[in-house]
Amino acid sequence: MAAPVADQTAIMKDVLEALKVLTANQTQLAANVDAINGRVNILAGIKEVEHAATASSSRQEATPSIAAHIDNKEDHDVGVPESPTVAAADVDHANMPSTASLSNPHHAPTSRIILTTYPGQSGINPLPMDWGNKDPQTRGPVVVSRSQSTIRRRNAIGAHGGSYSMYYALAVASKEIELDHKPDFTNTEPASNIGPFPQWADKEKIVSLDPLGHLAPWLFKNTMDSENIDIRPTIAITKARMNLPELEASVREGRLMPDGKVCLNDLGELAVTKFAVEPVWYLPGVAKRFGIDESTLRRSLFEHTGGSYPELITRGDIKVFLPPIGGLTVYCFGDPAKMADANARLALRIHDECNSSDVFSSNICTCRPYLIFGIEEAVKEAQKGGSGVVIYFRKEGRALGEVTKYLVYNARKRSADRASEYFQRTENVAGVKDMRFQALMPDILHWLGITKIDRMMSMSDMKHDAIVGQGIPIHERVELPESWIPDDGRVEIDAKITAGYFTKGHRMTSEELEAVRGRTWEEGQVGIEANIEDFNLSTTEVDALQRDCTLPSHLERMPQRPCLPPSILKGDSNTQPGCLFITTEDRCLSDHGFSNTVEEQKESMYTSQCLYFSFPNFEDFHEDPDDGGEEFGN
């Protein structure tokens, strides 16, 4: 018997209501699936990531415990924090889309964008990584490639090449390189043996580079071949010769002596072993070095790189990160084995990049002079049977970058450029005066096996404290000799000494520091005619300059190479009336007679480090009765 009409209507309403609920649920489900790869900005709030990371770590029984090999200490890893501003998303990771198809060589690599991965996700099975384990096979390789054959086995975040990884991306996009290219490492083995040292098995001593980075393709060749995994070195070691213009002068002046082994010839050519190192960060160790928790470090790295590495948030199980920053280069003079020999003396220069000075010889700072001085002292130590080491870090402009550095230069030179305001100028632009974070710097010393430093060519308190804080004693600190300080570099060095840099000399008072200032852009131009009006000299100072050859205090440090007291030459009253020459090279005094015309004399200055002043109203010329007319003053 048919149901009453009223009952049928009620049933239909129930069916319609159920359909509405199903439709709403389907819409919500579709939205959740679509949001999985599109909500990177709220990944910090996903609670399940933390739980899954913990569960995943416990499931990976093949990975030995780090704690079992490091003093039996319990390893406390911090989970990923919740976002205080975004609610956690209810995502079932077990039902997430699988990336197993990525291992299919026929799958088009550009058909699908993988924004991130998750622990426990189908198809994701990272190779075990036990950072600090003394057994290389148990520790495992660093695997970071996102190639089709490797992405499922990645145990590191980031990319090879540091800051150059972006150029690799461009090469792929422009089809300059095949996506499946595998490097041929034939004959690329290290040119010198290094280690292993006990420090390599201490996960707290080395946290910013891979101790096995120079051996990776050979140590893990079986893994590469059997699983088709892309494993690459992060350290390369080679031998070379070094040739710098100053080194030839060092030989000529007797500071360096050719021995045919370290200093090869009269040109000052040096034999050197070089180590190129890319950064590899063990995140728990880096966080501990700076006294912060791992989750804070991960979130800051994610948010302040424009969200470039979401796996810093979603992959709490991955502890290794290859950051997109510059690395370092070690220059070893003498036998590399001597670096770790406690019975051999070691001279060391830790140098942070300054392109404008190191390469192009700007004299606004002491960077290139200290670099050359450090190389000379390292060579001398090696020639005595010890070891000489110079380590060059890519930390341009105190790790603030060259653009920021030049902005600071502008601010300095458009004002008085006083030493007392040196650091404030940087803070005004950058908000901080230094971002080199020397706490990570000693890692390379541990990797080289260095346990003590006999002579350190550095005045930096930050470098000293970081090294000593890592248990490496420094027996002697060597400051840059006064004769090596460029004229316009006094502002920098005096400001740093006052701020705490090492010196055996005078440490200025605030009043003395106030009086130290650098040249303006108009001052100190070499080899050109200068207008005396541009120097803002008082009448008294001009009179003293013209009549008595006395330099005003802020002109006492003229361009110097080598550093000599500035001297003043007055032109001959017949051929060069009203002319004045200021020089810091004695060859300008001895090689160029004043019987020349003004133009001839000015031409000679382009190779003589001189300043030429013309006084239109200069008529007072004092002749020295003893020499017949020319007067020299200091």
Order of alpha helices (4+ residues) and beta strands (2+ residues): alpha-alpha-alpha-beta-alpha-alpha-alpha-beta-alpha-beta-beta-alpha-alpha-alpha-beta-beta-beta-alpha-alpha-beta-alpha-alpha-alpha-alpha-beta-alpha-alpha-alpha-beta-alpha-beta-beta-alpha-alpha-beta-beta
